[in-house]
Amino acid sequence: MKNRKLHNIDQTGFKVPNDYFSSLNDRLLSEVKLKAQTESSGFTMPENYLDHLEDTILSKVTKQEPKVIPLFNKRNLIYVSSIAAAILLLFNLSVLKTNSYTFDSLDIETVENYIIEENLINSYDLATLITEEELTESSFIDVDLDEENVETFLLNHLDVEDLLVD
């Protein structure tokens, strides 16, 4: 307290309005007279109001039916099914589009090039596929070859260097 010098303060810090205590008696007497003149508040309650109050409230409350909103109504079901159909159609048309290849649609030259370039089949693999019965002379003699096919094969697959003898 000595540091702040609070022990030397003479004033309390509270102020009273001018002429407050001189007019206090008059104001108190006027309020007492006013309360004496108005015994009732001006509001009245009907007779037996509280006896029937609970019945009237319950009758008004039970008349209203609660609103029930179904989860699966026709409109929501149509929205959901249309979205599912659109997604299914999208997957069927674009994403899950598969190309069906058959042996008839494959080009023979493409398959031969694939086998040659990838070195998938060697002579030992071919030897296991062919049996001795299939390698008889009669199976090669009975084959009829067209001259045009042989000529086109030779033109396409033989080089001039292969024909030259060293």
C-alpha positions in Angstrom: 0.0 0.0 0.0 2.8 2.4 0.7 4.2 1.9 -2.8 0.9 3.1 -4.3 0.2 5.6 -1.6 -3.3 4.2 -1.0 -3.2 5.0 2.7 -3.3 8.8 2.0 -6.6 8.8 -0.1 -9.3 10.9 1.4 -12.1 10.4 -1.1 -14.0 7.2 -1.6 -14.6 7.6 -5.3 -18.4 7.4 -5.1 -20.6 10.4 -6.1 -24.2 11.1 -5.3 -26.4 13.2 -7.6 -27.3 16.7 -6.4 -30.4 16.9 -4.1 -30.6 13.1 -3.9 -31.2 12.9 -0.2 -33.5 16.0 0.0 -36.0 14.5 -2.5 -35.7 10.9 -1.2 -38.6 11.1 1.2 -40.9 12.5 -1.4 -40.1 9.8 -3.9 -40.6 7.0 -1.3 -43.9 8.3 -0.2 -45.2 8.7 -3.8 -44.3 5.0 -4.5 -46.1 3.8 -1.4 -49.2 5.8 -2.3 -49.1 4.4 -5.8 -49.0 0.8 -4.6 -51.8 1.4 -2.2 -54.0 2.8 -4.9 -53.4 -0.1 -7.3 -54.3 -3.3 -5.5 -55.0 -5.2 -8.6 -52.7 -5.4 -11.6 -55.5 -5.0 -14.2 -55.3 -8.6 -15.4 -58.1 -11.0 -14.6 -58.3 -14.8 -15.0 -61.6 -16.5 -15.8 -63.1 -18.8 -13.2 -62.1 -22.4 -13.2 -59.4 -21.6 -15.8 -56.7 -23.8 -14.2 -59.1 -26.7 -13.8 -59.7 -27.1 -17.5 -56.4 -25.9 -18.8 -54.7 -29.3 -19.0 -57.6 -30.8 -21.0 -57.7 -28.0 -23.5 -54.0 -28.2 -24.1 -54.0 -32.0 -24.6 -57.0 -31.7 -27.0 -55.2 -29.2 -29.2 -52.0 -31.1 -29.2 -53.5 -34.5 -30.1 -55.5 -33.1 -33.1 -52.3 -32.6 -35.1 -50.9 -35.6 -36.9 -47.2 -35.8 -37.2 -45.7 -35.4 -40.6 -44.0 -38.5 -41.8 -41.5 -38.3 -44.7 -40.9 -41.8 -46.2 -37.3 -42.6 -47.1 -38.1 -44.5 -50.2 -40.8 -42.6 -52.1 -41.3 -42.9 -55.8 -39.5 -39.7 -56.7 -36.3 -40.6 -54.9 -36.4 -44.1 -56.3 -36.6 -42.8 -59.8 -33.7 -40.4 -59.2 -31.5 -43.1 -57.8 -32.3 -45.7 -60.5 -31.7 -43.2 -63.3 -28.3 -42.3 -61.9 -27.4 -46.0 -61.5 -28.5 -46.7 -65.1 -26.4 -43.8 -66.4 -23.3 -45.1 -64.6 -23.9 -48.6 -65.9 -24.4 -47.4 -69.4 -21.2 -45.3 -69.2 -19.2 -48.4 -68.1 -20.7 -50.6 -70.7 -20.1 -48.2 -73.6 -16.8 -46.7 -72.9 -14.8 -48.1 -70.0 -15.5 -51.8 -70.4 -15.3 -51.9 -74.2 -13.5 -55.1 -75.1 -12.3 -56.1 -78.5 -13.0 -59.6 -79.3 -10.3 -61.2 -81.5 -10.7 -64.5 -83.2 -8.2 -66.6 -85.1 -9.9 -65.6 -88.4 -9.3 -61.9 -87.8 -5.6 -62.4 -87.2 -3.3 -61.9 -90.1 -0.9 -64.8 -90.7 2.0 -62.6 -91.5 1.6 -60.7 -88.2 1.6 -63.9 -86.2 4.7 -65.2 -88.1 6.6 -61.9 -87.5 5.6 -62.0 -83.8 7.0 -65.5 -83.4 10.2 -64.7 -85.3 10.9 -61.5 -83.5 10.1 -62.6 -80.0 12.0 -65.9 -80.4 9.2 -67.8 -78.7 9.4 -71.0 -80.6 12.7 -72.7 -81.4 13.4 -75.9 -83.4 13.1 -78.1 -80.3 9.7 -76.8 -79.5 8.6 -77.5 -83.0 10.1 -81.0 -82.8 8.0 -81.8 -79.8 4.8 -80.7 -81.5 5.2 -82.9 -84.6 5.1 -86.6 -84.3 7.0 -89.1 -86.4 3.9 -90.2 -88.2 3.3 -86.7 -89.5 6.8 -86.6 -91.0 6.5 -89.4 -93.5 7.3 -88.9 -97.2 3.8 -89.6 -98.2 2.5 -86.6 -96.3 4.8 -84.3 -98.3 4.3 -86.0 -101.7 0.5 -85.8 -101.6 0.5 -82.0 -101.1 -0.6 -80.1 -104.2 0.9 -76.6 -104.5 -0.2 -74.0 -107.0 2.4 -72.5 -109.1 1.2 -69.0 -108.4 1.5 -69.5 -104.6 5.0 -70.9 -104.9 6.1 -68.1 -107.2 4.7 -65.4 -104.9 6.4 -67.1 -101.9 9.7 -67.2 -103.6 9.5 -63.6 -104.8 8.5 -62.3 -101.3 10.8 -64.4 -99.2 14.0 -65.0 -101.2 16.7 -62.5 -101.8 19.0 -62.4 -104.8 21.9 -63.0 -102.5 20.4 -66.4 -101.5 20.4 -67.5 -105.1 24.0 -66.7 -105.8 26.4 -69.4 -105.1 29.8 -68.7 -103.6 
